[in-house]
Amino acid sequence: MSDLISLQNLKDIIPPDRVPLWPPAPGWYVLGTVVLIGVIWVAWRWFQNWRANRYRSEALAELERLESQFRDDQHRETALAVLPELVKRTALAGFRRQDVASLTGKIWLEFLDATGATKAFTQGPGNLLLEFSYQPAAVLEKIPDQQVNDVMSLVREWMKKHKSYQ
């Protein structure tokens, strides 16, 4: 039995020291750097997207002002005359000038249809935009307010959803 270790000779187990929280292991520095770069990249992309689409929110705000002017009898004709100009300025802000500036008539409406993924400008209420530019008073006499509201709704949807390439 001398070969066997007696229980009296056993010592207590000594636990290792606690691992300190600071300084962290090198892997945490790498992970922190990757996360920080990711957050900066997402913030930068969000800012670029916001800046690129700021013209949309400004155009929508101006469209709201035009709609309120249209509800006022004294400014109805002016609101109708300014609406096509607002659509053109919005397009100039979202697309290259050489692609938009010279468009008029049916080609202009086809452009709006193509960029807005709709047919409502050439085959629907949107074709009234051409008449608003040149004869707003005559348009007011011959069409009901609901058709004008339909055009304004169509313009609002186009402003929100058109596909620009800026």
C-alpha positions as CSV (number, residue, x, y, z in Angstrom):
1,M,0.0,0.0,0.0
2,S,2.9,2.2,0.2
3,D,2.6,2.7,-3.6
4,L,-0.8,4.2,-3.1
5,I,-1.0,7.8,-2.3
6,S,-2.7,8.5,0.9
7,L,-5.5,11.0,1.1
8,Q,-3.6,12.8,3.8
9,N,-1.0,13.9,1.2
10,L,-3.5,15.5,-1.2
11,K,-3.5,19.3,-1.5
12,D,-6.4,21.7,-2.2
13,I,-7.1,22.6,-5.8
14,I,-5.9,26.2,-6.5
15,P,-8.2,27.9,-9.0
16,P,-6.5,30.1,-11.7
17,D,-6.7,33.8,-11.4
18,R,-9.8,35.5,-13.0
19,V,-9.3,36.6,-16.6
20,P,-9.4,40.4,-16.7
21,L,-11.9,42.2,-18.8
22,W,-9.4,44.8,-19.9
23,P,-7.4,44.8,-22.1
24,P,-9.5,42.7,-24.4
25,A,-8.1,40.1,-26.6
26,P,-6.9,41.1,-30.1
27,G,-10.0,39.5,-31.7
28,W,-12.3,42.1,-30.0
29,Y,-10.3,44.9,-31.6
30,V,-10.8,43.4,-35.0
31,L,-14.5,42.8,-34.4
32,G,-14.9,46.3,-33.1
33,T,-13.2,47.8,-36.1
34,V,-15.3,45.7,-38.6
35,V,-18.5,46.8,-36.8
36,L,-17.4,50.4,-36.7
37,I,-16.6,50.4,-40.4
38,G,-20.0,48.7,-41.1
39,V,-21.9,51.4,-39.1
40,I,-20.0,54.2,-40.9
41,W,-20.7,52.6,-44.3
42,V,-24.5,52.2,-43.6
43,A,-24.7,55.8,-42.3
44,W,-22.9,57.1,-45.4
45,R,-25.2,55.2,-47.7
46,W,-28.2,56.4,-45.9
47,F,-27.0,60.0,-46.1
48,Q,-26.2,59.7,-49.9
49,N,-29.7,58.2,-50.5
50,W,-31.3,61.0,-48.4
51,R,-29.4,63.7,-50.3
52,A,-30.2,62.1,-53.7
53,N,-33.9,62.0,-52.9
54,R,-34.3,65.3,-51.1
55,Y,-35.7,66.9,-54.3
56,R,-38.6,64.5,-54.0
57,S,-39.7,65.7,-50.6
58,E,-39.3,69.3,-51.7
59,A,-41.4,68.7,-54.8
60,L,-44.1,66.9,-52.8
61,A,-44.2,69.8,-50.4
62,E,-44.7,72.2,-53.3
63,L,-47.4,70.0,-54.7
64,E,-49.2,70.2,-51.4
65,R,-49.1,74.0,-51.7
66,L,-50.5,73.8,-55.2
67,E,-53.3,71.6,-54.0
68,S,-54.2,74.1,-51.4
69,Q,-54.1,76.8,-54.0
70,F,-56.4,74.8,-56.2
71,R,-58.9,74.6,-53.4
72,D,-58.9,78.4,-53.2
73,D,-61.1,79.9,-56.0
74,Q,-58.8,82.9,-56.6
75,H,-55.7,80.8,-57.3
76,R,-57.1,77.8,-59.1
77,E,-55.9,78.8,-62.5
78,T,-52.5,79.7,-61.3
79,A,-52.2,76.3,-59.5
80,L,-53.0,74.5,-62.7
81,A,-50.6,76.5,-64.8
82,V,-47.7,75.8,-62.3
83,L,-48.3,72.1,-62.0
84,P,-46.6,71.0,-65.3
85,E,-43.7,73.3,-64.4
86,L,-43.3,71.6,-61.1
87,V,-43.3,68.1,-62.8
88,K,-40.6,69.3,-65.2
89,R,-38.5,70.8,-62.5
90,T,-38.8,67.6,-60.5
91,A,-37.7,65.6,-63.5
92,L,-34.8,67.9,-64.1
93,A,-33.6,67.4,-60.5
94,G,-33.8,63.6,-60.8
95,F,-32.6,63.0,-64.4
96,R,-29.9,64.4,-66.6
97,R,-30.8,67.7,-68.1
98,Q,-30.0,66.6,-71.6
99,D,-32.4,63.8,-71.3
100,V,-35.3,65.9,-70.0
101,A,-35.1,69.5,-70.9
102,S,-36.1,69.2,-74.5
103,L,-39.0,66.8,-74.0
104,T,-42.4,68.2,-74.9
105,G,-45.9,67.0,-75.8
106,K,-46.5,63.3,-76.2
107,I,-42.8,62.4,-75.8
108,W,-42.8,64.2,-72.5
109,L,-45.8,62.1,-71.3
110,E,-44.2,58.9,-72.6
111,F,-41.1,59.8,-70.5
112,L,-43.2,60.3,-67.4
113,D,-44.9,56.9,-68.1
114,A,-41.6,55.1,-68.6
115,T,-40.0,56.5,-65.5
116,G,-43.1,56.1,-63.4
117,A,-43.9,52.5,-64.6
118,T,-47.4,53.6,-65.6
119,K,-49.6,54.4,-68.7
120,A,-51.7,57.0,-66.9
121,F,-49.9,60.0,-68.4
122,T,-50.4,59.0,-72.1
123,Q,-53.6,57.0,-71.7
124,G,-55.2,58.4,-68.6
125,P,-55.7,61.6,-66.6
126,G,-52.0,62.6,-66.9
127,N,-52.5,63.8,-70.5
128,L,-54.3,66.9,-69.1
129,L,-50.8,68.2,-68.0
130,L,-50.3,69.4,-71.6
131,E,-53.5,71.4,-71.5
132,F,-52.7,72.8,-68.0
133,S,-49.6,74.4,-69.4
134,Y,-51.3,76.4,-72.1
135,Q,-55.0,76.8,-71.3
136,P,-55.6,76.4,-67.6
137,A,-58.7,78.6,-67.7
138,A,-60.3,76.6,-70.5
139,V,-59.5,73.3,-68.7
140,L,-61.2,74.6,-65.5
141,E,-64.3,75.3,-67.5
142,K,-64.6,71.9,-69.2
143,I,-63.4,69.3,-66.7
144,P,-64.7,68.6,-63.1
145,D,-62.5,69.1,-60.1
146,Q,-62.2,65.3,-59.6
147,Q,-60.2,65.0,-62.8
148,V,-57.8,67.7,-61.7
149,N,-57.5,65.8,-58.3
150,D,-56.8,62.6,-60.2
151,V,-54.0,64.4,-62.1
152,M,-52.5,65.7,-58.9
153,S,-52.7,62.3,-57.3
154,L,-51.0,60.8,-60.4
155,V,-48.2,63.4,-60.2
156,R,-47.8,62.7,-56.5
157,E,-47.3,59.0,-57.1
158,W,-44.9,59.7,-59.9
159,M,-42.9,62.0,-57.6
160,K,-42.7,59.4,-54.9
161,K,-41.9,56.3,-57.1
162,H,-40.2,57.4,-60.3
163,K,-37.0,55.7,-61.1
164,S,-34.2,58.2,-61.4
165,Y,-30.6,57.5,-62.4
166,Q,-28.7,59.9,-60.3
